[in-house]
Amino acid sequence: MTFIVENIFLSFQLQQNTLDKATPHMGFRWCMTLLLFALYFLRVYFLQVRHFQIDITLAGLHNH
């Protein structure tokens, strides 16, 4: 089983290395990818917080 996992990992690593060499501005692309992921997760987090706050507000209005 370990042999199969190692081969899959090495195959992925070789493919990624080839892609990195073939595309220009590799560092910039990785930085932008990480930035976009971070912005997306922050958006999801803040939407959940806002939704939770609206639920609390609505629950408070219905209790009166």
N, C-alpha and C positions, 0 to 999 in steps of 0.2 A: 504494500500500500504506500509506503514511504517513497519507493522508487517512482510510482506514478505521480505523486504529488510533486516530487522534485522535478520530474520531466515537464509537468504542466507549468511550474514556476519558471523553469529555465526557458521554456518556449515563450511564455509571456514576457520575460525579461529581454529576450532576443528581439522579439517583435517591437517592444517599446523602445529599445535602443535603436533599432533601425528607423522607426518613425521619428525619434528625436533627431537623428542625424539628417533625415530627409526633409524636415520642415525648418524653415527659417524662423528666427526669433524664438527659439525654444524656451528660454527663460521667461521672456515676456508672456508667452502663451500660458505657461504654468502659473505664473503670478496672477494673470487675469482669470484663469479658471478658479483658483483658490479664492480670489476676491468675489467672483460671482457666486460661488457656493456660500461664502460667508454672508453676503448680502441676502441671498435667498433664505438662509436659515434665520437670520435676524428678522426678516419680514414675517416668516411663519411664526416666530416666537412672539413678536409684538402683536400680530393679529390674534393669537390665542389669548394673550393678556387682555387685550381690549374686549374680546368676546366674553371673557370671564368677568370683567368689570361690568359690562352691559348686563350680563345675567344677574349679578349681584344687585345692580340698580333696579332691574325689573322685579326681582324677588322682593326687594324692599317696598316697591310701589304697590305690589299686590297684597302685602301684609296690612296695609293701612285701611 
